[in-house]
């Protein structure tokens, strides 16, 4: 969802699952976070998150578009939140495009990879899937660089250049038409163009993950068909449960899964449900739907927010963000769903999956195992 222009910043950070010592035991089998008095999780949930490689496949570092924010490293309090999150891999991806898209993209990669590199005690950039494993072992936050559009590819050869510059995932379109295909809020979707087919071919050859989260229906189906490798829908929900233009049809989900792709469910309120209350339980309904439709091997997490969500943004930036989308986005008073708007939200989702009877192995796949498999296959 997140959109950035030349002067709107967003970086990615991930956090390693922390040990049980960080969770003092209270009562019988439940644990509390020192930083969150009164919030408890079951021993099983703590163990699952701690043992999993947790990957959030759409997670900007901080929803703050002031460039000055990134002049300094994270504070100790910020780092504590990320360490407590239980997340290892964060896909930092923002929307950009229009005139100067290529220059925007190059500036974005240079700025944020430089920012990450200057905090090497805590962060590590991701080039291969093994870097995610290494980050988890080293206790660092693994950062996957992505862009939610592909207008920076002015010619097929640009894909290789951006791969060398650190880009590992790119959406084919944002919400609107570009030279590759149609966005989810376009009136007409003509599918992937000849130029788009060439871009898809090049992304497969260099090993860059194709993402169709914001693409229209036909463009998404074309991309799945044209790509010999599996692709991702990093952050969308199920149209069968909520007919929002950003959500995906059962046909898309089936064809994605048939080619070993993975779909990440998002915690954006209007994507999850078209009315309140909208809770973690409603988010888990989308996971259930994908699992029943195609199996647990094809669903993961793409929260589409930083650790605290959108509703804690600076008021002027929050207002500007809502104003930058079409009316079909159907914003309500809140953007975040209840219970999925704080640094330990992965634990809340895990607790809900436990309550629904998911096995440990299935939960670990949802938390990151499925995306780890996909990234390993795509980036090989």
Secondary structure, DSSP 8 states (H G I E B T S, - for coil): --B--TT----B-------GGGEEEETTTEEEETTEEEEEEEHHHHHHHHHS--EESS-BS-----GGGGGS---HHHHHHHHHT---EEEEEEB--STTHHHHHHHHHHHHHHHHHTTTTTEEE-SSHHHHHHHHHHT-EEEEEEES--TT-SSTHHHHHHHHTT--EEES--SS--SS--BTT-S------HHHHHHHHHHHHHT-EEE-TTB-HHHHHHHHHH-SS--EE-S--BTTT---TTSB-HHHHHHHHHTT-EEEE--BHHHH-SSS--BHHHHHHHHHHHHHHH-GGGEEE---S-TT-STTS-HHHHHHHHHTS-GGG---S-SB-BT-SSTTHHHHHHHHHHHTT--HHHHHIIIIIHHHHHHHHHH-
